[in-house]
Amino acid sequence: MNEQKFNEQIQQLCLMDDIFFNICMDGAPECIELILQIILDDADLKVIEVSTQRNIANFKYHSVRFDVFATSNGKIYDIEVQRSDEGAIPRRARYNASMLDSKELRAGVDYDKLPESYVIFITENDVIGENKPLYHIKRVVEETGKAFNDGSYIIYVNGKNRDDTALGKLMQDFFCANPNEMNYSILANRTDYIKNDEFGGIKMSPILKEWLDDSEKRGEERGEKRGEKRGEKRGELKAKTEIIIEMLKANQPIEMISKFTKLTVDKIKDIAKQNDIAVE
């Protein structure tokens, strides 16, 4: 990919593109702090640590890579951006929550020292499907309706909601490629720095170039496959048309030709007309 095309691709990215989100949030606790303050409606929340693409290895079972891992006083957060509905299914949220806890309690430490954990999915679509801007998932005791209070929470943020509230404006920014049109200056400045500042560009180029090159290759492969399928369909139609012409010339009934070729009677009549074959 040449430099001009690479720069054009960068300008089209937004925070909903996970690789760009990871790059922007790396070393930017003030951005994650703002995002969490808005989603959790907690203006006093202070982020202590942020890391991106944090791996939780599991040699025997499925490992997890968090888009963004963050901590505040006594709380831990996994923040995921998902364009694909399949990437935000409930059982993935459950698994992420379990892996988020897995490294947080050392042997011999009391269970009540386990921090509160939040798995937050910011999704392009309303994956829960109830037309709400936010969905809070936590355990309750069925028989009483009271909270179980195990300190584990899952939150879905509906990216379709882009109203004039603080959360809606945040979602507008997540889908906005132009920093000059973003609502929150903290996110706008960071996005502008990563996209346009010389150091910011150098910092992310090796990672992003590889990702964009892979995306371009996947697009080319999909295009080639679509072309191959169209070619196959054209070939099948041509062969079928030749069979129809021979059957028409042999005065086979159109209804029988239709049943044999799975084409409509009208389509067969059109083929006959195009080839100057008289039919009843």
Buried (B, 14 or more C-beta within 10 A) or exposed (E): EEEEEBEEBBEEBBBBBBBBBBBBBBEBBEBBBBBBBBBBEEEEBEBEEBBBBBEBEEEEEEEBBBBBBBBBEEBBBBBBBBBEEEBBBEEBBBBBBBBBBEEEEEEEEEEEEBBBBBBBBBBBBBBBEEEEBBBEBEEEEEEEEEEEEEBBBBBBBBBEBBEEEBBBBBBBBBEBBEBEEBBBEBBBBBBBBBBEEEEBBEBBBEBBBEBBEEBBEEEEEEEEEEEEEEEEEEEEEEEBBEEBBEBBEEEEEBEEBBEEBEBEEEBBBEBBEEEEBEBE
